[in-house]
């Protein structure tokens, strides 16, 4: 058995094992791990410092999960956007291909809580069906491999999928969505890296929620992928009691960049059944973005998005405070220091543009100031 498979087999999956390692009473969680499985890898277990800390909350079952009866099981309506099994087509030029239901850990806030943990993976006949659909839809240029976690598949199945997808002439990009590097870093083997390198351009979006997840071992795993030319992005879910704090989020973004992972998305938590105790207000996310903008590198500021309920797709949000007014004369803007500026619109019919952005006196802007033209140079 490969080392990573042996390590995965040593994960905590049963309530009695959780009691042994973390002191949780098995009776408190036995009724949860049936419908909502548990898996905690040795890597993740080693990062738990105290009961109820940021890592604990993400992986240890809580009775409150079973109280959330009214929320939808599939709030993003992925099942209704599936033209063939395992494939979701929501956006014009890209699709999601779910290749397994298995994950290295089972996040308690997972948006696919209805699916993950079930046995099995994408079978050859199902892959052939998905490839046939993709061949017939030349508008699709981008495939995201997801699940579950595609990097839990054995090497030969990952190569089978990549080879099949690379046989589609109009398909340009292949992306992986994975939590493996941060939870089972031993899986990022030289053999896996060799396979991935053969099928470039390959991108990976990795899932990280807290700076404590970026251990030296995890950073090394990310580095192995980066060294074979895989651009790495990070997707983070805004979680109550885990990372809903500007300083924690800043530390996470800085650690990601040190691991050669570019922050990509910060997600407002979905409305999934069994997960709503993790949800924060939308204002919390906006304040975090505002606390990052200007106070750290632009590379460290992710896009804050809500994946709209009902299958509406990702909708980006920005704090309203940045754009104070906009009309034909120009834009009144406020920066991270609360200083206001006027940016003039181009003068129609002229080769010249009044382009000097002048700071405005004070942090407040009188009504109609932008439209008056009084701040033009």
Secondary structure by P-SEA (a helix, b strand, c coil): ccaaaaaaaaccccaaaaaacccccccccccccccbbbbbcaaaaaaccccccccccccccccccccccccccccccccccccccccccccccbbbbbcccccccccccccccccccccccccaaaaaaaaaaaaacccccbbbbbccccccccaaaaaaaaaaaaacccccbbbbbccccccccccccaaaaaaaaacccbbbbbbbcccccccaaaaaaaaaaaaabbbbbbbbcccccccccaaaaaaaaaaaaaaccccccccccccccccccccccaaaaaaaaaaaccccccccccbbbbcccccccbbbbccccccccccccbbbbbccccbbbbbbcccccccccccbbbbcccccccccccccccccc
